[in-house]
């Protein structure tokens, strides 16, 4: 099984989370590929069995609008029926961007393996453990 972990990270927090998701994937014996969102598009979907997407909250609790959201908008219809997980960090608010993103994915028919993993600012040990758990769920 091959899992794409596609992320955007401005400060490095979401990148740390992506690496922890990859550890969870490989810990279950699957192959993980960590990919910056600039290097992922619709033509890549068929190369993977499952997906993890990571994006921090930006602005008024929305996905990063310059790079990540356009990429996700391009591919989301192709993800219907596919297994995926979501993660990201935030600096303010209450995680509304993740709830909205989860709803968007469910409306698109994406099979989320669980609730999105979020953390305030840099991921602590609990957040990294939750990311590893997410990776393991994707590889199951």
N, C-alpha and C positions, 0 to 999 in steps of 0.2 A: 504494500500500500504506500502511495506517495501523496504527501500532504503539502500544499502550498500555504505558507504563512506570509501574507501580504500586508504590509504596514506602511504608515506614514509616521515620522517622528521628527518634531522640530527641536526638541530638547534632549532626546535620548531616552526619555522615560518609556515611551511606547516601544522603542527598539529593545530595551531590556526585557519588556514583557514578551515581545516576539521571540526572543532567544529562550525564555523560560517555556513558552509554548512548544518550541522545537525540542527542548529537553524532554518534555512530557511525551511527545510523539516518538522520539527515538527510544525512550525508556520502555515503550510498549512494542518495540521492534519494527516500527514503520520508518519510512524515509521522510525526512523533513527538509524542505527547501525554504529558507527565509529570503524574501524578495521585497525590495523597496517598491512601493506602488508605481513609481515612474517606469519600472521595468516589467509591468504586468498588464495584460489586456485580454480581450475576448478570445484571441487565437490561442491563448495559453490554457484555457479551461479544460480542454479534453486531455491534457497531460497529467491531470491530478485526480485523485479519488475523493479528496475532501479538502476543505479550505478553512483557514483562520484568517480573519481580517482585523487589523488593529489600527485605530485612529483616535487621536485625542479629541477632546471637546475644544472647539474654537469659538470665538465670538460669543454669540448668545446661545451657547450650547448646541452647536451644529458640527457636523463633520468638516474637516479641513476642506475648504472650497476651491483652492487653487489646483491641487493635484489629486488628492484622494477621492473626493466626491465625484469629480468627472470620470475617473477610472471606474469607480464602483457603479455609477449610473450606466456606463457602457456595458458592463458585464452582468449586472444583476439579473436580467431576464434569462441569461444562460445558466444561472445558478439554480433555477427551479428544479426541485427534486434532489438537489445535491446536499450533502452534509457539510455544515459550517459552524464555526464558533466566532464570537466577537470579543474584542478586548480594547482597552484604551485608558488613558489617564486624563485627568481634568484638574483645573486649578481653582474652580469656583462652581457654584451651583450644586445641584443634587443628583446629577447623573441623568437628567432628562434626555440628553442627546443619545444615550445608550438605549433607553426605553423606546425612543422614537425610531432608532435604527433597527432594533429588534422587531418592532411592529412592521416596519418597511420590509424587512426580510421575510417575515411570516406571510405578509400580503403577496410577496413575490413567489411564494411556494418553496422557499429555502428551508431546509430541515436543520434548525438550530439544535445543537447537542446539549444546550443548557443556557442558563442566563449568561449574559455578557459579563466579563470580568472587568471591573473598574477599580481605579485607585486614585486618591488625591495626590497630585504631584509625583514624586519618584516612588516606584513600587517598593513596598516593604516586604518582609519575609512572607507574610500572609498572602499578599497579592501575587508574589512570584509562585508560591505554592498553588494558588488557584489557577494560575496560567499553566503550570505543569499538569494539573488535573484536567484542564480544558484540552490540552494536547493529547493526554491519554484517552479522553473521551472521543476525540476525533479519530484516533488510531484503533479504537475498539471495533 
